[in-house]
Amino acid sequence: MSSHAINMGAESEQTRCPIMPTYGAPSVMFVRGQGTELWDSQGKRYLDFVGGLAVQSLGHANPEVAEAISEQAMKLTQVSNYWATEHAHHVALELDRHITGVGSSPGSESESPSGQVFFCNSGAEANELAFKLARKSTGNGQFEILTAMGSFHGRTLAALAACGQPHKHEPFEPMPSGFYHFERDEPNSLEALMTSSTAAIHVEPVQGEGGVWPSNETFMSRVQELSSEHGVLFMVDEVQSGLCRTGKWFAFQHFGVKPDVVCIAKALGNGFPIAAVWARAEVASAFQAGDHGSTYGGNPLGTAAARKVLEIMERDNYPQKASILGDVLSAALLDLPRVISVRGMGGMLAAELDGDVSADIALQAAQNGLLVNPIPPTAIRFTPPLSTSLDLVDEAMSILKGVLHAQPSS
Ligand SMILES: Cc1ncc(COP(=O)(O)O)c(C=O)c1O
C-alpha cells in the first residue's frame, strides 16, 4: 500500500479508510523500526521521540524481546487462564519485587510475595480492574473513586469517567457515576471530596497525557495518610510513568509512599500488548474466582515478552539510563529557542513553548524527520526509548532547533 492510500481526507464509498478516524487521518505509514529510528513506506528515516507513547522503552524491534516472542510463538501462544503457563508466575513475582523493593537481585523474589498480580492487555483495562477491586475490597458500600483534574486513565467508559478532563466526557454522557475529581496536587481539594462512600484515591504520580506534571512528596504523603485514615485504597496509575520511565522502577518511589494498588501497562511488553495490576495481598484477596477475567490476560506470548523486558531493564540498569537521558534531554531543550521551561522526570518530559504552537511544531518536526507529541497546545511531550543514544539526542535537538527558528510565533 502506498502512503497515499492512507491519506483518507476524501470520504467517498470508494476511498473511505477502513479504520475509524479516532486518531485523525495519519499522514505516514511506518514499516520498520530499530532502536529510536523508524522508516516509513517511502524509505524516509525518522527519530522517534514519542516511543509509541512511552511503550518502546527498550527501543523498536529490540532483538532480545523479538527472539523471546518468536521462540514462544513456536511453542505456545494461549491457553485459557484456567491453566497456568510458563512465564506469568515469574513476571508477577518480579513485578512484586520491583514494586516492594523486597528481594534485591534478579530471581531473588520472595516465594511469598507481598502482593498479587492480575494480567490484562491495556492500561484502561488495568484501571477498570483497579476500580472493581477498590469497590470489592473496601466493602461497606464504598464505591467512589477520586482522581485528579487533568488526569488520564484510558478510554473505556469507567476509565474515561475517571479522567479529570470533562471535555472528553461530554460526547459520551452520561458517564458511569461515582467518579470525582480534585485539583491536581491540592490536598485540601482532595480531602473535601472524601466521604464515607469513597473507595479509592487513584493518582498518576506524573500526569502524562495531561501535559507531564510530576506530583510531589507533600501531596503524595498526604494521599497516603488520608487513605489510611479513611480506610480507602491508595492506587497509582503507573501505566505511563512505570517501569523505569522516570528514573526509578516506579514513579511513586520518588515520593517515599507505599500504594495499595499499582496499574502497569505500556512498557511492560515493549510493544507486545500486556498490562498488569499489582495489589497488596490483603487487598487482592477480596477477589474470588469469577470476579474478574480476561481471555488474553497473561498469555504466554505477552508474559514471555514482559519477562525479557524486565530482565533487560534490570541487567542494563534502565532506571539509570532514564535519569541520564532525562538530564541530557532537558538541558538540551532548555537551550532551544522559544522553550520557556522544561518539566518532567527522567525520560518523561515536556517543553513549554512561548505560545499555542505545539501542534504546528510537531508537524514541522515530523516533516523534518523527528517525531514528538504536541500536548497540551503550548507544550511538546517527549517519551523516547530509554535506550536512545546521546548522539541521537543531539540530532533530534538540531532538527527541533531548526523548526523552532523557522516557525513564526503565535
Ligand atoms: C496514565 C495512563 N493511564 C491509562 C492509559 C490508557 O492506556 P491504554 O491506552 O493502554 O488503554 C494511558 C494511556 O496513555 C495512560 O497514560
PDBQT file of the ligand as one rigid body, heavy atoms in Angstrom, charges set to zero:
ROOT
HETATM    1  C1  LIG A 501      -1.625   7.111  32.787  1.00  0.00    +0.000 C 
HETATM    2  C2  LIG A 501      -2.379   6.338  31.748  1.00  0.00    +0.000 A 
HETATM    3  N1  LIG A 501      -3.355   5.503  32.132  1.00  0.00    +0.000 NA
HETATM    4  C3  LIG A 501      -4.058   4.782  31.244  1.00  0.00    +0.000 A 
HETATM    5  C4  LIG A 501      -3.801   4.884  29.904  1.00  0.00    +0.000 A 
HETATM    6  C5  LIG A 501      -4.604   4.073  28.924  1.00  0.00    +0.000 C 
HETATM    7  O1  LIG A 501      -3.804   3.033  28.439  1.00  0.00    +0.000 OA
HETATM    8  P1  LIG A 501      -4.302   2.194  27.152  1.00  0.00    +0.000 P 
HETATM    9  O2  LIG A 501      -4.278   3.138  26.004  1.00  0.00    +0.000 OA
HETATM   10  O3  LIG A 501      -3.279   1.092  27.044  1.00  0.00    +0.000 OA
HETATM   11  O4  LIG A 501      -5.656   1.704  27.465  1.00  0.00    +0.000 OA
HETATM   12  C6  LIG A 501      -2.790   5.736  29.448  1.00  0.00    +0.000 A 
HETATM   13  C7  LIG A 501      -2.516   5.876  28.017  1.00  0.00    +0.000 C 
HETATM   14  O5  LIG A 501      -1.879   6.798  27.557  1.00  0.00    +0.000 OA
HETATM   15  C8  LIG A 501      -2.061   6.498  30.389  1.00  0.00    +0.000 A 
HETATM   16  O6  LIG A 501      -1.094   7.334  30.022  1.00  0.00    +0.000 OA
ENDROOT
TORSDOF 0
